[in-house]
């Protein structure tokens, strides 16, 4: 009996693949892994199962992803990269940092509402890690890029000559995350909850982000702790002193 017959995991040598074929196979692996994850949960996803689905050897999977965690990292990276690209596109043509931040927030909500299964995979999986330090090394650059974009756009709302300190930036980013993630957890995580007016709630979330930033900026400039009536109503005009965008 040949070695191939004795060990099904050791399949016949494959033909060499060119770069385009390797990239296409990796995309197919990620697509199939995402489908298994979405339809059956993370427990059903394994290197052996993925190999069976694709009709290739398990070792072929390991040549692209060294572990199941690396495979999951690949799924998350792909999502984060797509989100970041859309957020960058959303800012094009926007005049002033407040308009950039508003476009950013609307795009963020829109992206996850269009991809609820990806939101659940990343933010609602029991296997996801809890801190940035625990995120896989391959994930960290793209995740840091996404966080950095939010920090940049929030900080850009400070007037010329005012440099927000780290505490102010983190507070504004945390407030933004609480509002946006709270909305998304409700509409995606609790789809059966009978929201009275989802569109109005969404708009309130966007305007709440802008109010929070306006309040923090007011503290930086000695302008008090509350946003102006115009900002609170979502009708605030761009202030001439604000820097012009953060693309």
VENWO-V856426 format. One record per backbone hydrogen bond with DSSP energy under -0.5 kcal/mol. NH is the residue of the N-H (numbers start at 1). CO is the residue of the C=O. If there is no record, write none. Layout:
NH:CO ; NH:CO
This chain:
6:2 ; 7:3 ; 8:6 ; 10:7 ; 11:9 ; 22:18 ; 23:19 ; 24:20 ; 25:21 ; 26:22 ; 27:23 ; 28:24 ; 29:25 ; 30:26 ; 31:27 ; 32:28 ; 33:29 ; 34:30 ; 35:31 ; 36:32 ; 37:33 ; 38:34 ; 39:35 ; 40:36 ; 41:36 ; 41:37 ; 44:41 ; 45:42 ; 46:44 ; 50:46 ; 51:47 ; 52:48 ; 53:49 ; 54:50 ; 55:51 ; 56:51 ; 59:9 ; 61:57 ; 62:58 ; 63:59 ; 64:61 ; 65:61 ; 71:67 ; 72:68 ; 73:69 ; 74:70 ; 75:71 ; 76:72 ; 77:73 ; 78:74 ; 79:75 ; 80:76 ; 81:77 ; 82:78 ; 83:79 ; 84:80 ; 85:81 ; 86:82 ; 87:83 ; 88:84 ; 89:85 ; 90:86 ; 91:87 ; 91:88 ; 92:89 ; 94:91 ; 96:94 ; 97:243 ; 100:96 ; 101:97 ; 102:98 ; 103:99 ; 104:100 ; 105:101 ; 106:102 ; 107:103 ; 108:104 ; 109:105 ; 110:106 ; 111:107 ; 112:108 ; 113:109 ; 114:110 ; 115:111 ; 118:115 ; 119:115 ; 120:116 ; 121:117 ; 122:118 ; 123:119 ; 124:119 ; 124:120 ; 128:125 ; 134:131 ; 135:131 ; 135:132 ; 139:136 ; 140:136 ; 141:137 ; 143:139 ; 144:140 ; 145:141 ; 146:142 ; 147:143 ; 148:144 ; 149:145 ; 150:146 ; 151:147 ; 152:148 ; 153:149 ; 154:150 ; 155:151 ; 156:152 ; 157:154 ; 158:155 ; 160:241 ; 162:159 ; 163:161 ; 164:162 ; 169:165 ; 170:166 ; 171:167 ; 172:168 ; 173:169 ; 174:170 ; 175:171 ; 176:172 ; 177:173 ; 178:174 ; 179:175 ; 180:176 ; 181:177 ; 182:178 ; 183:179 ; 184:180 ; 185:181 ; 186:182 ; 187:183 ; 188:184 ; 189:184 ; 189:185 ; 190:185 ; 190:186 ; 191:188 ; 193:190 ; 195:193 ; 201:197 ; 202:198 ; 203:199 ; 204:200 ; 205:201 ; 206:202 ; 207:203 ; 208:204 ; 209:205 ; 210:206 ; 211:207 ; 212:208 ; 213:209 ; 214:210 ; 215:211 ; 216:212 ; 217:213 ; 218:214 ; 219:215 ; 220:216 ; 221:217 ; 222:219 ; 223:218 ; 224:218 ; 232:228 ; 233:229 ; 234:231 ; 235:230 ; 236:230 ; 242:239 ; 243:156 ; 243:158 ; 245:243
